[in-house]
Amino acid sequence: MNRKEFVKTTGMAAAALAMMPGTQLFARKGTAKVRIALLGTGERGRNHLDLLLRRDDVELIAICDVDDRVLKLSREMIAKSGKPMPEIFTGDPYAWKKLVETKKPDGVIIATPWEWHKPMIIGSLEAGVKYVGSEVIIGISLQDHWDVVKAAEKNNAHVMMLENVCYRRDVMAVLNMVRMGMFGELIHLQGGYQHDLREVKFNDGQHVYGHGVEYGEKAISEAHWRTEHSVHRNGDLYPTHGIGPIANYININRGNRFISLCSFSSKARGLHNHIVKVGGPDHPNAKVNFKLGDVVTTSINCVNGETILLQHDTDLPRPYSLGFRVQGTEGLWMDVNKSIYIQDKSAKNDQWDNAQVWFDKYDHPLWKRWSKETAGAGHGGMDFFVIHSFIESIKRQQPTPLDVYDAATWSAISPLSETSIELGNQTVEFPDFTGGQWMYRKPVFSLGDEY
């Protein structure tokens, strides 16, 4: 199946789904459970494991990891749940291949280090898996992203990036407002990943977070692998928390697309200073030259005329914020000050309203329906929705609401920003992973209260 046929088929299926009555959407009673395999059972993988174990419509048939410590924790979680123990694949970095080839799951969820996402996605698709849910991001190089798209098309399969911020309650309330025209025509949008990760990137080899300044072989969890990217790469290494919601607001790949990108990077001081402060100036890691700038700023232009500003800021002291700003001809939302202003509708002229007043009024139908089910789910409940959407897509044999073109477009910002910085902040062309079909595809993300 070629690209045009693939896009047409999935687009028609999604359109049909949107028009079907709600009573016809759910799997029939007695339908077999969705057979799921989980690759990666670290901190993030066990978040997904918890949500999978909660669902009566899921049979967890296999898990895979090379770390005995996290597998032990996973086995304890499964035993406590009362669910059957899945088959465990371990002992070999490529044990996951045996899993997907022998177990033939309905869906695979990937929560491993970034560099494993592309091979695991493609390996799963080639083994016949039709649904793959991957943690962000889906590739390192730009070619990685093309390879994933082509593999999904070739195998007529579905790849969903599990970008949970798309389902954050305030983000979805704003999506609801955008679709109702409350902000008018959208003009400018901002977002990013602004999160102090110094104690994520370093630990003592025993604690998951902090207590030391080791990384790589001497560290565990994310510090074992993630910090190496800060040593060797300079760009927006984690763009999807910001760009995912923004893309949904302005219908990227569905009547709109990114056309160019330009990135700038500041000097790098934060990680070095943290090592010196915690480990002392004589610690061996104080000699490491970190390539990643402390603040990376990326500008993106869209074919419909909107501008986007993204920022990656993870190595300096700062409270968590994704820095969202959605600005249109009638008003704007800014998440840092938790405020909204709508021309002629706000309480006072030229004065901010408390955003929560608007969010309560325009709460998205998904959150209205499923808020009880989100209790205890990670990241304020939004983790529930990514797993829910993935599982429901498999049950209904429908395209995932966030598809492979979304995954590639959002994730490709990383290598494109690296290229722009390396070329002296040159503006670079943004590839069209849809092959021109963005002009004909229609929005499908969270149009109702189903998934």
Helices and strands as residue ranges (DSSP letters): H 3-19, H 22-25, E 34-39, H 43-54, E 58-64, H 68-81, E 87-89, H 95-103, E 107-110, G 114-116, H 117-126, E 131-134, H 142-154, E 158-161, G 164-167, H 169-179, E 186-194, H 198-201, G 216-218, G 221-224, H 226-232, H 240-249, E 258-265, H 270-279, G 284-287, E 295-302, E 307-313, E 325-328, E 331-334, E 339-342, E 353-354, H 355-361, H 365-370, G 379-381, H 382-396, H 404-411, H 413-422, E 428-429, G 437-439
